[in-house]
Amino acid sequence: MYYDLSNEADASSETHSGALSIGPFYIAPQQIGIGIMVELFTLIPSLLIVQFFRRIRPRQQVSRLREALYMMKPSRKNVRINF
């Protein structure tokens, strides 16, 4: 969509006096507009992805130790200790 529009902006920056020049660099208003649009196209999805991962909750996983202890509990009931 905005690919290769910077060449048009470079060509028009030589003819327009509204270009911002910093040393050897010329920045046309069209280039600034392209930069803002590209930033919006990347910033909004990035923020949505970050918020999605912040809001998801971890699954309730049973640790292997707890699972092993749970499996041992029924076997304790069947074992008798004679003193």
HELIX and SHEET records of a PDB file:
HELIX    1   1 LEU A    5  THR A   15  1                                  11    
HELIX    2   2 PRO A   29  ARG A   55  1                                  27    
HELIX    3   3 ARG A   64  ASN A   78  1                                  15    
SHEET    1   A 2 LEU A  20  ILE A  22  0                                        
SHEET    2   A 2 PHE A  25  ILE A  27 -1                                        
END                                                                             
